[in-house]
Amino acid sequence: MTSTPLTAEPSTLDDINRIGIAFAQAKVVLSAIELDLFTVLAAGPATEEALRERLGLHPRASRDFLSALVSFGLLRKDGDTYTNAPGADRHLDKAKPEYAGAFLERANRMMYPAWSGLTGLLHTGEPQLAGREDQAAAFERMMADPAHLRNFLRMMDAVSGPLGPHLAAAFDWSGHHSVLDVGGARGNLVAQVLAAHPHLTGGVFDLPAIAPLFDEHMAGFGLGERASFTGGDFFTDDLPEADVVVTGHVLHDWTPAERALLVKKMAAAVRPGGALLIYDMLLDETPGDPWNTLISLNMQLITNGGSEYTLTECAGWLADAGLELAGTVPLGDHDTLVIARKPATAGEPAA
């Protein structure tokens, strides 16, 4: 894994101050998404006055708010009118299929408030969401609310969507016939693998409440005949067998002991000669990619035992599950794909 600093090494007080108040820049962007500013501007240029009226902004702060977004390169200003910059127009307009702001919507609701408790995490090791609400109970309530569940799955799509084409190309699927995505939500990633490899059939294992939204999503891809959904709890239920089992951004939710258990269960679902593919934002053995380190801290702020992990840790779980580490491949900007093989049984060809 290579390390790409978020900023150059600070050499002046101004450099340090900019890092120290980076939260302010983040909140300007998060509020713009919350207000649907980029979606409104996608319809055409607008003046500050028109945006104030449309978005319900107070004149005291609106000018500086818009100016900040121009300075970030997300908006452009021509005379008295504002327009989206190309990147914001493509990725932050909710009406476009390339909309990827659902992750930042969730960041605004959960991550931003949680980070105010970082010092508390460092003292206690406990999650720091407001009120320290029971996260299992909160998750159950979300699963029972169709609107909240759909928003959550949109966020999952925003994270998995860019990785789908990379996964389809990063692994040799030619000798395999089936793939199962464990914790695959409504199938956004597995759908892209199936689209790229017509000989495959695919499945997703996730919580039962997701099933109707999976069927709807697969129909949109035209994959209803090649993709199936199995509902259950991966800690207590057996997983369906497949030649290749995939899981991504799942292990980082759980404690190391729970991760080891899940890897064993997924390994058991891999047919002889098949493979287990795990992708996550792996940590370097020595301080490296600052993005992955921040995401790891974020998982600690919002979960009871989660964090990112190193390749060495992952290799240990794989070995304990009877799998052979076959290599790693960079996946997108920050993820690493870990490839592990299950030996073929005696006298049986590889899958």
Buried (B, 14 or more C-beta within 10 A) or exposed (E): BEEEEEEEEEEEEEEEEBEEEEEEBBEBBBBBBBBBBBBBBBEEBBEBEBBBEBBEBEEEEBEEBBBBBEEBEBBBBEEEBBBBBEEBBBBBBBEBEEBBBBBBBBBBBBBBBBBEBBEBBEEEEEBBBEEEEEBEEEEEEBBEEEEEBEBBBBBBBBBBBBBBBBBBEBBEBEEBBBBBBBBBBBBBBBBBBBBBBEEBBBBBBBBEBBBEBBBEBBEEBEBEEBBBBBBBEBEEEEBBBBBBBBBBBBBBBBEBEBBBBBBBBBBBBBBBBBBBBBBBBBBBEEEBBEBBBBBBBBBBBBBBBBBBBBBEBBBBBBEEBEBEBBEBBBBBEBBBBBBBBBEBEEEEEBB
